Amino acid sequence: MAVSNWIDHLSAEEVAGAVYPGVGTEGILVLIAFVLWIGWHVLSARQENEKLSKLARKRPSSNAWKNNVTDG
């Protein structure tokens, strides 16, 4: 079926309504993406704080870099 006029085609009875799947879910998907984005930032901040706290508990001296030993 060749479409010569999109306005007539999209307003036809058999096509009227949704033009693509998932119409109406954009707001929910944006909300889910926002929650995941904030959650990722919270988790990464916790992990970084834990790693820095672990390093601070070791209390490296100012000459510790001379040993050239990595703690990964």
mmCIF file of the N, C-alpha and C atoms, coordinates in Angstrom:
data_MODEL
# 
_entry.id   MODEL 
# 
loop_
_atom_site.group_PDB 
_atom_site.id 
_atom_site.type_symbol 
_atom_site.label_atom_id 
_atom_site.label_alt_id 
_atom_site.label_comp_id 
_atom_site.label_asym_id 
_atom_site.label_entity_id 
_atom_site.label_seq_id 
_atom_site.pdbx_PDB_ins_code 
_atom_site.Cartn_x 
_atom_site.Cartn_y 
_atom_site.Cartn_z 
_atom_site.occupancy 
_atom_site.B_iso_or_equiv 
_atom_site.pdbx_formal_charge 
_atom_site.auth_seq_id 
_atom_site.auth_comp_id 
_atom_site.auth_asym_id 
_atom_site.auth_atom_id 
_atom_site.pdbx_PDB_model_num 
ATOM 1   N N  . MET A 1 1  ? 0.843   -1.173 0.000  1.00 0.00 ? 1  MET A N  1 
ATOM 2   C CA . MET A 1 1  ? 0.000   0.000  0.000  1.00 0.00 ? 1  MET A CA 1 
ATOM 3   C C  . MET A 1 1  ? 0.888   1.236  0.000  1.00 0.00 ? 1  MET A C  1 
ATOM 4   N N  . ALA A 1 2  ? 0.824   1.998  -1.054 1.00 0.00 ? 2  ALA A N  1 
ATOM 5   C CA . ALA A 1 2  ? 1.587   3.233  -1.150 1.00 0.00 ? 2  ALA A CA 1 
ATOM 6   C C  . ALA A 1 2  ? 0.758   4.373  -0.557 1.00 0.00 ? 2  ALA A C  1 
ATOM 7   N N  . VAL A 1 3  ? 1.406   5.171  0.258  1.00 0.00 ? 3  VAL A N  1 
ATOM 8   C CA . VAL A 1 3  ? 0.723   6.301  0.891  1.00 0.00 ? 3  VAL A CA 1 
ATOM 9   C C  . VAL A 1 3  ? 1.086   7.552  0.122  1.00 0.00 ? 3  VAL A C  1 
ATOM 10  N N  . SER A 1 4  ? 0.071   8.237  -0.398 1.00 0.00 ? 4  SER A N  1 
ATOM 11  C CA . SER A 1 4  ? 0.328   9.457  -1.161 1.00 0.00 ? 4  SER A CA 1 
ATOM 12  C C  . SER A 1 4  ? 0.070   10.708 -0.319 1.00 0.00 ? 4  SER A C  1 
ATOM 13  N N  . ASN A 1 5  ? -0.775  10.577 0.714  1.00 0.00 ? 5  ASN A N  1 
ATOM 14  C CA . ASN A 1 5  ? -1.097  11.725 1.536  1.00 0.00 ? 5  ASN A CA 1 
ATOM 15  C C  . ASN A 1 5  ? -1.115  11.274 3.004  1.00 0.00 ? 5  ASN A C  1 
ATOM 16  N N  . TRP A 1 6  ? -0.122  11.674 3.775  1.00 0.00 ? 6  TRP A N  1 
ATOM 17  C CA . TRP A 1 6  ? 0.002   11.213 5.165  1.00 0.00 ? 6  TRP A CA 1 
ATOM 18  C C  . TRP A 1 6  ? -1.129  11.713 6.051  1.00 0.00 ? 6  TRP A C  1 
ATOM 19  N N  . ILE A 1 7  ? -1.626  12.887 5.807  1.00 0.00 ? 7  ILE A N  1 
ATOM 20  C CA . ILE A 1 7  ? -2.697  13.420 6.655  1.00 0.00 ? 7  ILE A CA 1 
ATOM 21  C C  . ILE A 1 7  ? -3.956  12.576 6.500  1.00 0.00 ? 7  ILE A C  1 
ATOM 22  N N  . ASP A 1 8  ? -4.294  12.240 5.275  1.00 0.00 ? 8  ASP A N  1 
ATOM 23  C CA . ASP A 1 8  ? -5.447  11.370 5.063  1.00 0.00 ? 8  ASP A CA 1 
ATOM 24  C C  . ASP A 1 8  ? -5.195  9.978  5.629  1.00 0.00 ? 8  ASP A C  1 
ATOM 25  N N  . HIS A 1 9  ? -3.968  9.507  5.479  1.00 0.00 ? 9  HIS A N  1 
ATOM 26  C CA . HIS A 1 9  ? -3.644  8.159  5.967  1.00 0.00 ? 9  HIS A CA 1 
ATOM 27  C C  . HIS A 1 9  ? -3.749  8.078  7.493  1.00 0.00 ? 9  HIS A C  1 
ATOM 28  N N  . LEU A 1 10 ? -3.198  9.053  8.208  1.00 0.00 ? 10 LEU A N  1 
ATOM 29  C CA . LEU A 1 10 ? -3.195  9.009  9.669  1.00 0.00 ? 10 LEU A CA 1 
ATOM 30  C C  . LEU A 1 10 ? -4.566  9.310  10.271 1.00 0.00 ? 10 LEU A C  1 
ATOM 31  N N  . SER A 1 11 ? -5.428  9.948  9.518  1.00 0.00 ? 11 SER A N  1 
ATOM 32  C CA . SER A 1 11 ? -6.763  10.211 10.039 1.00 0.00 ? 11 SER A CA 1 
ATOM 33  C C  . SER A 1 11 ? -7.767  9.141  9.617  1.00 0.00 ? 11 SER A C  1 
ATOM 34  N N  . ALA A 1 12 ? -7.333  8.123  8.923  1.00 0.00 ? 12 ALA A N  1 
ATOM 35  C CA . ALA A 1 12 ? -8.216  7.038  8.504  1.00 0.00 ? 12 ALA A CA 1 
ATOM 36  C C  . ALA A 1 12 ? -8.644  6.222  9.722  1.00 0.00 ? 12 ALA A C  1 
ATOM 37  N N  . GLU A 1 13 ? -9.771  5.558  9.605  1.00 0.00 ? 13 GLU A N  1 
ATOM 38  C CA . GLU A 1 13 ? -10.328 4.772  10.716 1.00 0.00 ? 13 GLU A CA 1 
ATOM 39  C C  . GLU A 1 13 ? -9.385  3.688  11.205 1.00 0.00 ? 13 GLU A C  1 
ATOM 40  N N  . GLU A 1 14 ? -8.738  2.972  10.290 1.00 0.00 ? 14 GLU A N  1 
ATOM 41  C CA . GLU A 1 14 ? -7.894  1.843  10.700 1.00 0.00 ? 14 GLU A CA 1 
ATOM 42  C C  . GLU A 1 14 ? -6.569  2.282  11.308 1.00 0.00 ? 14 GLU A C  1 
ATOM 43  N N  . VAL A 1 15 ? -6.189  3.537  11.155 1.00 0.00 ? 15 VAL A N  1 
ATOM 44  C CA . VAL A 1 15 ? -4.903  4.003  11.668 1.00 0.00 ? 15 VAL A CA 1 
ATOM 45  C C  . VAL A 1 15 ? -5.085  5.030  12.776 1.00 0.00 ? 15 VAL A C  1 
ATOM 46  N N  . ALA A 1 16 ? -6.249  5.583  12.950 1.00 0.00 ? 16 ALA A N  1 
ATOM 47  C CA . ALA A 1 16 ? -6.480  6.665  13.901 1.00 0.00 ? 16 ALA A CA 1 
ATOM 48  C C  . ALA A 1 16 ? -6.049  6.254  15.309 1.00 0.00 ? 16 ALA A C  1 
ATOM 49  N N  . GLY A 1 17 ? -5.345  7.122  15.955 1.00 0.00 ? 17 GLY A N  1 
ATOM 50  C CA . GLY A 1 17 ? -4.867  6.851  17.313 1.00 0.00 ? 17 GLY A CA 1 
ATOM 51  C C  . GLY A 1 17 ? -3.357  6.785  17.349 1.00 0.00 ? 17 GLY A C  1 
ATOM 52  N N  . ALA A 1 18 ? -2.850  5.721  17.888 1.00 0.00 ? 18 ALA A N  1 
ATOM 53  C CA . ALA A 1 18 ? -1.414  5.578  18.097 1.00 0.00 ? 18 ALA A CA 1 
ATOM 54  C C  . ALA A 1 18 ? -0.669  5.479  16.778 1.00 0.00 ? 18 ALA A C  1 
ATOM 55  N N  . VAL A 1 19 ? 0.379   6.266  16.645 1.00 0.00 ? 19 VAL A N  1 
ATOM 56  C CA . VAL A 1 19 ? 1.205   6.230  15.447 1.00 0.00 ? 19 VAL A CA 1 
ATOM 57  C C  . VAL A 1 19 ? 2.396   5.311  15.681 1.00 0.00 ? 19 VAL A C  1 
ATOM 58  N N  . TYR A 1 20 ? 2.819   5.154  16.921 1.00 0.00 ? 20 TYR A N  1 
ATOM 59  C CA . TYR A 1 20 ? 3.930   4.273  17.269 1.00 0.00 ? 20 TYR A CA 1 
ATOM 60  C C  . TYR A 1 20 ? 3.586   3.538  18.559 1.00 0.00 ? 20 TYR A C  1 
ATOM 61  N N  . PRO A 1 21 ? 4.214   2.387  18.797 1.00 0.00 ? 21 PRO A N  1 
ATOM 62  C CA . PRO A 1 21 ? 3.893   1.623  20.011 1.00 0.00 ? 21 PRO A CA 1 
ATOM 63  C C  . PRO A 1 21 ? 4.363   2.344  21.274 1.00 0.00 ? 21 PRO A C  1 
ATOM 64  N N  . GLY A 1 22 ? 3.607   2.212  22.311 1.00 0.00 ? 22 GLY A N  1 
ATOM 65  C CA . GLY A 1 22 ? 3.992   2.796  23.591 1.00 0.00 ? 22 GLY A CA 1 
ATOM 66  C C  . GLY A 1 22 ? 3.582   4.238  23.777 1.00 0.00 ? 22 GLY A C  1 
ATOM 67  N N  . VAL A 1 23 ? 2.636   4.712  23.015 1.00 0.00 ? 23 VAL A N  1 
ATOM 68  C CA . VAL A 1 23 ? 2.177   6.099  23.148 1.00 0.00 ? 23 VAL A CA 1 
ATOM 69  C C  . VAL A 1 23 ? 1.577   6.287  24.536 1.00 0.00 ? 23 VAL A C  1 
ATOM 70  N N  . GLY A 1 24 ? 2.006   7.319  25.217 1.00 0.00 ? 24 GLY A N  1 
ATOM 71  C CA . GLY A 1 24 ? 1.487   7.611  26.540 1.00 0.00 ? 24 GLY A CA 1 
ATOM 72  C C  . GLY A 1 24 ? 2.396   7.143  27.663 1.00 0.00 ? 24 GLY A C  1 
ATOM 73  N N  . THR A 1 25 ? 3.434   6.396  27.344 1.00 0.00 ? 25 THR A N  1 
ATOM 74  C CA . THR A 1 25 ? 4.333   5.897  28.387 1.00 0.00 ? 25 THR A CA 1 
ATOM 75  C C  . THR A 1 25 ? 5.584   6.750  28.542 1.00 0.00 ? 25 THR A C  1 
ATOM 76  N N  . GLU A 1 26 ? 5.689   7.833  27.778 1.00 0.00 ? 26 GLU A N  1 
ATOM 77  C CA . GLU A 1 26 ? 6.912   8.641  27.814 1.00 0.00 ? 26 GLU A CA 1 
ATOM 78  C C  . GLU A 1 26 ? 7.168   9.221  29.193 1.00 0.00 ? 26 GLU A C  1 
ATOM 79  N N  . GLY A 1 27 ? 6.120   9.719  29.832 1.00 0.00 ? 27 GLY A N  1 
ATOM 80  C CA . GLY A 1 27 ? 6.280   10.316 31.163 1.00 0.00 ? 27 GLY A CA 1 
ATOM 81  C C  . GLY A 1 27 ? 6.763   9.309  32.185 1.00 0.00 ? 27 GLY A C  1 
ATOM 82  N N  . ILE A 1 28 ? 6.212   8.108  32.131 1.00 0.00 ? 28 ILE A N  1 
ATOM 83  C CA . ILE A 1 28 ? 6.625   7.047  33.057 1.00 0.00 ? 28 ILE A CA 1 
ATOM 84  C C  . ILE A 1 28 ? 8.073   6.648  32.793 1.00 0.00 ? 28 ILE A C  1 
ATOM 85  N N  . LEU A 1 29 ? 8.439   6.540  31.521 1.00 0.00 ? 29 LEU A N  1 
ATOM 86  C CA . LEU A 1 29 ? 9.815   6.165  31.177 1.00 0.00 ? 29 LEU A CA 1 
ATOM 87  C C  . LEU A 1 29 ? 10.812  7.234  31.616 1.00 0.00 ? 29 LEU A C  1 
ATOM 88  N N  . VAL A 1 30 ? 10.445  8.497  31.481 1.00 0.00 ? 30 VAL A N  1 
ATOM 89  C CA . VAL A 1 30 ? 11.330  9.580  31.945 1.00 0.00 ? 30 VAL A CA 1 
ATOM 90  C C  . VAL A 1 30 ? 11.467  9.525  33.459 1.00 0.00 ? 30 VAL A C  1 
ATOM 91  N N  . LEU A 1 31 ? 10.378  9.257  34.155 1.00 0.00 ? 31 LEU A N  1 
ATOM 92  C CA . LEU A 1 31 ? 10.429  9.148  35.613 1.00 0.00 ? 31 LEU A CA 1 
ATOM 93  C C  . LEU A 1 31 ? 11.313  7.976  36.047 1.00 0.00 ? 31 LEU A C  1 
ATOM 94  N N  . ILE A 1 32 ? 11.181  6.852  35.386 1.00 0.00 ? 32 ILE A N  1 
ATOM 95  C CA . ILE A 1 32 ? 12.023  5.688  35.695 1.00 0.00 ? 32 ILE A CA 1 
ATOM 96  C C  . ILE A 1 32 ? 13.488  6.004  35.426 1.00 0.00 ? 32 ILE A C  1 
ATOM 97  N N  . ALA A 1 33 ? 13.770  6.659  34.299 1.00 0.00 ? 33 ALA A N  1 
ATOM 98  C CA . ALA A 1 33 ? 15.148  7.027  33.971 1.00 0.00 ? 33 ALA A CA 1 
ATOM 99  C C  . ALA A 1 33 ? 15.717  7.984  35.017 1.00 0.00 ? 33 ALA A C  1 
ATOM 100 N N  . PHE A 1 34 ? 14.910  8.936  35.487 1.00 0.00 ? 34 PHE A N  1 
ATOM 101 C CA . PHE A 1 34 ? 15.364  9.891  36.501 1.00 0.00 ? 34 PHE A CA 1 
ATOM 102 C C  . PHE A 1 34 ? 15.675  9.183  37.816 1.00 0.00 ? 34 PHE A C  1 
ATOM 103 N N  . VAL A 1 35 ? 14.819  8.255  38.217 1.00 0.00 ? 35 VAL A N  1 
ATOM 104 C CA . VAL A 1 35 ? 15.047  7.500  39.454 1.00 0.00 ? 35 VAL A CA 1 
ATOM 105 C C  . VAL A 1 35 ? 16.317  6.668  39.338 1.00 0.00 ? 35 VAL A C  1 
ATOM 106 N N  . LEU A 1 36 ? 16.519  6.007  38.199 1.00 0.00 ? 36 LEU A N  1 
ATOM 107 C CA . LEU A 1 36 ? 17.743  5.226  38.000 1.00 0.00 ? 36 LEU A CA 1 
ATOM 108 C C  . LEU A 1 36 ? 18.985  6.112  38.012 1.00 0.00 ? 36 LEU A C  1 
ATOM 109 N N  . TRP A 1 37 ? 18.884  7.297  37.413 1.00 0.00 ? 37 TRP A N  1 
ATOM 110 C CA . TRP A 1 37 ? 20.011  8.222  37.357 1.00 0.00 ? 37 TRP A CA 1 
ATOM 111 C C  . TRP A 1 37 ? 20.393  8.698  38.767 1.00 0.00 ? 37 TRP A C  1 
ATOM 112 N N  . ILE A 1 38 ? 19.404  9.073  39.559 1.00 0.00 ? 38 ILE A N  1 
ATOM 113 C CA . ILE A 1 38 ? 19.664  9.513  40.934 1.00 0.00 ? 38 ILE A CA 1 
ATOM 114 C C  . ILE A 1 38 ? 20.200  8.339  41.755 1.00 0.00 ? 38 ILE A C  1 
ATOM 115 N N  . GLY A 1 39 ? 19.620  7.159  41.581 1.00 0.00 ? 39 GLY A N  1 
ATOM 116 C CA . GLY A 1 39 ? 20.086  5.976  42.298 1.00 0.00 ? 39 GLY A CA 1 
ATOM 117 C C  . GLY A 1 39 ? 21.528  5.641  41.975 1.00 0.00 ? 39 GLY A C  1 
ATOM 118 N N  . TRP A 1 40 ? 21.909  5.779  40.699 1.00 0.00 ? 40 TRP A N  1 
ATOM 119 C CA . TRP A 1 40 ? 23.298  5.515  40.308 1.00 0.00 ? 40 TRP A CA 1 
ATOM 120 C C  . TRP A 1 40 ? 24.236  6.496  40.997 1.00 0.00 ? 40 TRP A C  1 
ATOM 121 N N  . HIS A 1 41 ? 23.849  7.756  41.087 1.00 0.00 ? 41 HIS A N  1 
ATOM 122 C CA . HIS A 1 41 ? 24.690  8.752  41.759 1.00 0.00 ? 41 HIS A CA 1 
ATOM 123 C C  . HIS A 1 41 ? 24.818  8.448  43.250 1.00 0.00 ? 41 HIS A C  1 
ATOM 124 N N  . VAL A 1 42 ? 23.745  8.031  43.883 1.00 0.00 ? 42 VAL A N  1 
ATOM 125 C CA . VAL A 1 42 ? 23.783  7.702  45.311 1.00 0.00 ? 42 VAL A CA 1 
ATOM 126 C C  . VAL A 1 42 ? 24.703  6.498  45.541 1.00 0.00 ? 42 VAL A C  1 
ATOM 127 N N  . LEU A 1 43 ? 24.545  5.461  44.740 1.00 0.00 ? 43 LEU A N  1 
ATOM 128 C CA . LEU A 1 43 ? 25.383  4.266  44.911 1.00 0.00 ? 43 LEU A CA 1 
ATOM 129 C C  . LEU A 1 43 ? 26.860  4.565  44.659 1.00 0.00 ? 43 LEU A C  1 
ATOM 130 N N  . SER A 1 44 ? 27.157  5.320  43.619 1.00 0.00 ? 44 SER A N  1 
ATOM 131 C CA . SER A 1 44 ? 28.556  5.628  43.336 1.00 0.00 ? 44 SER A CA 1 
ATOM 132 C C  . SER A 1 44 ? 29.157  6.520  44.421 1.00 0.00 ? 44 SER A C  1 
ATOM 133 N N  . ALA A 1 45 ? 28.380  7.439  44.975 1.00 0.00 ? 45 ALA A N  1 
ATOM 134 C CA . ALA A 1 45 ? 28.877  8.288  46.059 1.00 0.00 ? 45 ALA A CA 1 
ATOM 135 C C  . ALA A 1 45 ? 29.178  7.453  47.300 1.00 0.00 ? 45 ALA A C  1 
ATOM 136 N N  . ARG A 1 46 ? 28.306  6.500  47.595 1.00 0.00 ? 46 ARG A N  1 
ATOM 137 C CA . ARG A 1 46 ? 28.558  5.621  48.752 1.00 0.00 ? 46 ARG A CA 1 
ATOM 138 C C  . ARG A 1 46 ? 29.833  4.807  48.560 1.00 0.00 ? 46 ARG A C  1 
ATOM 139 N N  . GLN A 1 47 ? 30.020  4.258  47.360 1.00 0.00 ? 47 GLN A N  1 
ATOM 140 C CA . GLN A 1 47 ? 31.204  3.457  47.103 1.00 0.00 ? 47 GLN A CA 1 
ATOM 141 C C  . GLN A 1 47 ? 32.469  4.304  47.190 1.00 0.00 ? 47 GLN A C  1 
ATOM 142 N N  . GLU A 1 48 ? 32.426  5.505  46.644 1.00 0.00 ? 48 GLU A N  1 
ATOM 143 C CA . GLU A 1 48 ? 33.593  6.376  46.713 1.00 0.00 ? 48 GLU A CA 1 
ATOM 144 C C  . GLU A 1 48 ? 33.897  6.776  48.154 1.00 0.00 ? 48 GLU A C  1 
ATOM 145 N N  . ASN A 1 49 ? 32.867  7.093  48.930 1.00 0.00 ? 49 ASN A N  1 
ATOM 146 C CA . ASN A 1 49 ? 33.079  7.451  50.330 1.00 0.00 ? 49 ASN A CA 1 
ATOM 147 C C  . ASN A 1 49 ? 33.664  6.283  51.114 1.00 0.00 ? 49 ASN A C  1 
ATOM 148 N N  . GLU A 1 50 ? 33.178  5.082  50.827 1.00 0.00 ? 50 GLU A N  1 
ATOM 149 C CA . GLU A 1 50 ? 33.711  3.897  51.515 1.00 0.00 ? 50 GLU A CA 1 
ATOM 150 C C  . GLU A 1 50 ? 35.182  3.688  51.178 1.00 0.00 ? 50 GLU A C  1 
ATOM 151 N N  . LYS A 1 51 ? 35.523  3.854  49.904 1.00 0.00 ? 51 LYS A N  1 
ATOM 152 C CA . LYS A 1 51 ? 36.919  3.682  49.487 1.00 0.00 ? 51 LYS A CA 1 
ATOM 153 C C  . LYS A 1 51 ? 37.815  4.753  50.114 1.00 0.00 ? 51 LYS A C  1 
ATOM 154 N N  . LEU A 1 52 ? 37.348  5.987  50.150 1.00 0.00 ? 52 LEU A N  1 
ATOM 155 C CA . LEU A 1 52 ? 38.148  7.057  50.744 1.00 0.00 ? 52 LEU A CA 1 
ATOM 156 C C  . LEU A 1 52 ? 38.273  6.892  52.259 1.00 0.00 ? 52 LEU A C  1 
ATOM 157 N N  . SER A 1 53 ? 37.215  6.410  52.899 1.00 0.00 ? 53 SER A N  1 
ATOM 158 C CA . SER A 1 53 ? 37.283  6.163  54.343 1.00 0.00 ? 53 SER A CA 1 
ATOM 159 C C  . SER A 1 53 ? 38.273  5.056  54.654 1.00 0.00 ? 53 SER A C  1 
ATOM 160 N N  . LYS A 1 54 ? 38.284  4.041  53.822 1.00 0.00 ? 54 LYS A N  1 
ATOM 161 C CA . LYS A 1 54 ? 39.221  2.927  54.004 1.00 0.00 ? 54 LYS A CA 1 
ATOM 162 C C  . LYS A 1 54 ? 40.665  3.423  53.868 1.00 0.00 ? 54 LYS A C  1 
ATOM 163 N N  . LEU A 1 55 ? 40.906  4.284  52.893 1.00 0.00 ? 55 LEU A N  1 
ATOM 164 C CA . LEU A 1 55 ? 42.233  4.858  52.705 1.00 0.00 ? 55 LEU A CA 1 
ATOM 165 C C  . LEU A 1 55 ? 42.602  5.772  53.871 1.00 0.00 ? 55 LEU A C  1 
ATOM 166 N N  . ALA A 1 56 ? 41.634  6.533  54.382 1.00 0.00 ? 56 ALA A N  1 
ATOM 167 C CA . ALA A 1 56 ? 41.905  7.445  55.493 1.00 0.00 ? 56 ALA A CA 1 
ATOM 168 C C  . ALA A 1 56 ? 42.227  6.672  56.768 1.00 0.00 ? 56 ALA A C  1 
ATOM 169 N N  . ARG A 1 57 ? 41.598  5.494  56.945 1.00 0.00 ? 57 ARG A N  1 
ATOM 170 C CA . ARG A 1 57 ? 41.895  4.685  58.135 1.00 0.00 ? 57 ARG A CA 1 
ATOM 171 C C  . ARG A 1 57 ? 43.316  4.148  58.108 1.00 0.00 ? 57 ARG A C  1 
ATOM 172 N N  . LYS A 1 58 ? 43.880  3.960  56.913 1.00 0.00 ? 58 LYS A N  1 
ATOM 173 C CA . LYS A 1 58 ? 45.266  3.477  56.815 1.00 0.00 ? 58 LYS A CA 1 
ATOM 174 C C  . LYS A 1 58 ? 46.259  4.551  57.246 1.00 0.00 ? 58 LYS A C  1 
ATOM 175 N N  . ARG A 1 59 ? 45.848  5.799  57.152 1.00 0.00 ? 59 ARG A N  1 
ATOM 176 C CA . ARG A 1 59 ? 46.678  6.945  57.516 1.00 0.00 ? 59 ARG A CA 1 
ATOM 177 C C  . ARG A 1 59 ? 48.060  6.885  56.887 1.00 0.00 ? 59 ARG A C  1 
ATOM 178 N N  . PRO A 1 60 ? 48.134  6.976  55.569 1.00 0.00 ? 60 PRO A N  1 
ATOM 179 C CA . PRO A 1 60 ? 49.443  6.927  54.914 1.00 0.00 ? 60 PRO A CA 1 
ATOM 180 C C  . PRO A 1 60 ? 50.277  8.165  55.269 1.00 0.00 ? 60 PRO A C  1 
ATOM 181 N N  . SER A 1 61 ? 51.565  7.970  55.399 1.00 0.00 ? 61 SER A N  1 
ATOM 182 C CA . SER A 1 61 ? 52.445  9.096  55.724 1.00 0.00 ? 61 SER A CA 1 
ATOM 183 C C  . SER A 1 61 ? 52.768  9.877  54.458 1.00 0.00 ? 61 SER A C  1 
ATOM 184 N N  . SER A 1 62 ? 53.434  10.992 54.634 1.00 0.00 ? 62 SER A N  1 
ATOM 185 C CA . SER A 1 62 ? 53.773  11.820 53.477 1.00 0.00 ? 62 SER A CA 1 
ATOM 186 C C  . SER A 1 62 ? 54.823  11.154 52.593 1.00 0.00 ? 62 SER A C  1 
ATOM 187 N N  . ASN A 1 63 ? 55.533  10.166 53.121 1.00 0.00 ? 63 ASN A N  1 
ATOM 188 C CA . ASN A 1 63 ? 56.556  9.458  52.338 1.00 0.00 ? 63 ASN A CA 1 
ATOM 189 C C  . ASN A 1 63 ? 56.052  8.125  51.789 1.00 0.00 ? 63 ASN A C  1 
ATOM 190 N N  . ALA A 1 64 ? 54.772  7.822  51.931 1.00 0.00 ? 64 ALA A N  1 
ATOM 191 C CA . ALA A 1 64 ? 54.240  6.533  51.501 1.00 0.00 ? 64 ALA A CA 1 
ATOM 192 C C  . ALA A 1 64 ? 54.343  6.341  49.990 1.00 0.00 ? 64 ALA A C  1 
ATOM 193 N N  . TRP A 1 65 ? 54.311  7.413  49.243 1.00 0.00 ? 65 TRP A N  1 
ATOM 194 C CA . TRP A 1 65 ? 54.370  7.288  47.798 1.00 0.00 ? 65 TRP A CA 1 
ATOM 195 C C  . TRP A 1 65 ? 55.725  6.764  47.327 1.00 0.00 ? 65 TRP A C  1 
ATOM 196 N N  . LYS A 1 66 ? 56.762  6.874  48.165 1.00 0.00 ? 66 LYS A N  1 
ATOM 197 C CA . LYS A 1 66 ? 58.088  6.410  47.790 1.00 0.00 ? 66 LYS A CA 1 
ATOM 198 C C  . LYS A 1 66 ? 58.169  4.891  47.716 1.00 0.00 ? 66 LYS A C  1 
ATOM 199 N N  . ASN A 1 67 ? 57.262  4.201  48.406 1.00 0.00 ? 67 ASN A N  1 
ATOM 200 C CA . ASN A 1 67 ? 57.273  2.728  48.386 1.00 0.00 ? 67 ASN A CA 1 
ATOM 201 C C  . ASN A 1 67 ? 56.777  2.182  47.058 1.00 0.00 ? 67 ASN A C  1 
ATOM 202 N N  . ASN A 1 68 ? 56.021  3.002  46.327 1.00 0.00 ? 68 ASN A N  1 
ATOM 203 C CA . ASN A 1 68 ? 55.501  2.618  45.012 1.00 0.00 ? 68 ASN A CA 1 
ATOM 204 C C  . ASN A 1 68 ? 54.713  1.312  45.062 1.00 0.00 ? 68 ASN A C  1 
ATOM 205 N N  . VAL A 1 69 ? 53.930  1.144  46.093 1.00 0.00 ? 69 VAL A N  1 
ATOM 206 C CA . VAL A 1 69 ? 53.083  -0.034 46.231 1.00 0.00 ? 69 VAL A CA 1 
ATOM 207 C C  . VAL A 1 69 ? 51.643  0.414  46.045 1.00 0.00 ? 69 VAL A C  1 
ATOM 208 N N  . THR A 1 70 ? 50.965  -0.219 45.114 1.00 0.00 ? 70 THR A N  1 
ATOM 209 C CA . THR A 1 70 ? 49.575  0.160  44.873 1.00 0.00 ? 70 THR A CA 1 
ATOM 210 C C  . THR A 1 70 ? 48.657  -0.688 45.743 1.00 0.00 ? 70 THR A C  1 
ATOM 211 N N  . ASP A 1 71 ? 47.596  -0.061 46.219 1.00 0.00 ? 71 ASP A N  1 
ATOM 212 C CA . ASP A 1 71 ? 46.613  -0.770 47.040 1.00 0.00 ? 71 ASP A CA 1 
ATOM 213 C C  . ASP A 1 71 ? 45.363  -1.091 46.245 1.00 0.00 ? 71 ASP A C  1 
ATOM 214 N N  . GLY A 1 72 ? 45.334  -0.772 44.961 1.00 0.00 ? 72 GLY A N  1 
ATOM 215 C CA . GLY A 1 72 ? 44.215  -1.077 44.064 1.00 0.00 ? 72 GLY A CA 1 
ATOM 216 C C  . GLY A 1 72 ? 42.977  -0.619 44.579 1.00 0.00 ? 72 GLY A C  1 
# 
